[in-house]
Amino acid sequence: MSGLANLQKRFFAWGMSRANDADSDGVKLKDCDDHESLGELKAALLNSVQGRVVEIGPGAGASFAYLPKDIQWIGIEPNPYMHRYLQEEARKQGIESVEVYEGMAEKLPLIDESVDTVVGIHVLCSVGDVQEALGEIRRVLKPGGVFVFLEHIADQRGSWNRRLQDAIAPVWKGLFDNCHPHRETDQVLQAQGFERVDEEYFRLSFPNYSPHVAGVARKS
Ligand SMILES: C[S@@+](CC[C@H](N)C(=O)[O-])C[C@H]1O[C@@H](n2cnc3c(N)ncnc32)[C@H](O)[C@@H]1O
């Protein structure tokens, strides 16, 4: 990794750790029937997960505030500068069983059918290969296990917002650690062979990040 890329990773990790203190209840959702704020939605998605829980791309640990304290949490985070913040945030939020690995969602360092839940929040926008990552998630989930997801996605083809997403993508990826503003992650997820996908579409109030999908995909 070049010196600049290293510095970028360090800065990104520091920024994510600062964001842990942001108030997700203050981020309001549009076009969402069941939840008013991002905080409320995250709580609904995460507060009943149990057992062995793997989180891909956990960043600096923004999800810890919403997860039950008694889970066995395993984080797969490629940015090593996040790891210290993850441990600190887990301690702050009272989650005791924490293991962090420097790895990628596309090649999970876990054996087949060994995990109850996989969590992915704002991460499939950044992985190198979404299909490969979803294939790995299905591989490590036990039968009946669930993938809990929350992602920003591409707007409808032909819309002005989609044109904007397509136009800014090359610069955006460089600035924000390979984040693709225009990925059709929901379509890929639907085609991945999960037994059932319960999902909800909604919007946040800033433009290119606006369209989102969140939900639970169950492995048969
Ligand atoms: C936008 S951040 C989101 C962090 C966290 N999930 C949150 O909600 O605050 C994206 C995270 O995905 C991680 N990431 C990027 N590529 C990845 C990959 N291939 N596998 C796993 N994590 C990845 C980044 O290092 C970063 O921590």
The ligand as a Tripos MOL2 file, in Angstrom:
@<TRIPOS>MOLECULE
LIG
   27    29     1     0     0
SMALL
NO_CHARGES

@<TRIPOS>ATOM
      1 C1        -18.8310    2.9490    4.7360 C.3       1 LIG1
      2 S1        -17.9320    1.9160    5.8110 S.3       1 LIG1
      3 C2        -19.2360    1.2840    6.8340 C.3       1 LIG1
      4 C3        -18.7400    0.8450    8.1780 C.3       1 LIG1
      5 C4        -19.8160    0.3220    9.1360 C.3       1 LIG1
      6 N1        -20.4610   -0.8670    8.6220 N.3       1 LIG1
      7 C5        -20.8300    1.3710    9.4920 C.2       1 LIG1
      8 O1        -22.0190    1.1550    9.2570 O.co2     1 LIG1
      9 O2        -20.4330    2.4080   10.0350 O.co2     1 LIG1
     10 C6        -17.4850    0.5300    4.7970 C.3       1 LIG1
     11 C7        -16.6010   -0.4720    5.5170 C.3       1 LIG1
     12 O3        -16.4340   -1.6250    4.6900 O.3       1 LIG1
     13 C8        -15.0760   -2.0180    4.7630 C.3       1 LIG1
     14 N2        -14.7640   -2.8000    3.5540 N.ar      1 LIG1
     15 C9        -14.3610   -2.3480    2.3460 C.ar      1 LIG1
     16 N3        -14.1700   -3.3680    1.4940 N.ar      1 LIG1
     17 C10       -14.4790   -4.5060    2.1680 C.ar      1 LIG1
     18 C11       -14.4670   -5.8950    1.8360 C.ar      1 LIG1
     19 N4        -14.1170   -6.3140    0.6250 N.pl3     1 LIG1
     20 N5        -14.8230   -6.7740    2.7900 N.ar      1 LIG1
     21 C12       -15.1910   -6.3550    4.0290 C.ar      1 LIG1
     22 N6        -15.2200   -5.0590    4.3940 N.ar      1 LIG1
     23 C13       -14.8690   -4.1390    3.4870 C.ar      1 LIG1
     24 C14       -14.3110   -0.7190    4.8830 C.3       1 LIG1
     25 O4        -13.0130   -0.9100    5.3800 O.3       1 LIG1
     26 C15       -15.2130    0.0370    5.8380 C.3       1 LIG1
     27 O5        -14.9240   -0.2610    7.1720 O.3       1 LIG1
@<TRIPOS>BOND
     1     1     2 1
     2     2     3 1
     3     2    10 1
     4     3     4 1
     5     4     5 1
     6     5     6 1
     7     5     7 1
     8     7     8 2
     9     7     9 1
    10    10    11 1
    11    11    12 1
    12    11    26 1
    13    12    13 1
    14    13    14 1
    15    13    24 1
    16    14    15 ar
    17    14    23 ar
    18    15    16 ar
    19    16    17 ar
    20    17    18 ar
    21    17    23 ar
    22    18    19 1
    23    18    20 ar
    24    20    21 ar
    25    21    22 ar
    26    22    23 ar
    27    24    25 1
    28    24    26 1
    29    26    27 1
@<TRIPOS>SUBSTRUCTURE
     1 LIG1         1 GROUP 0 **** ****
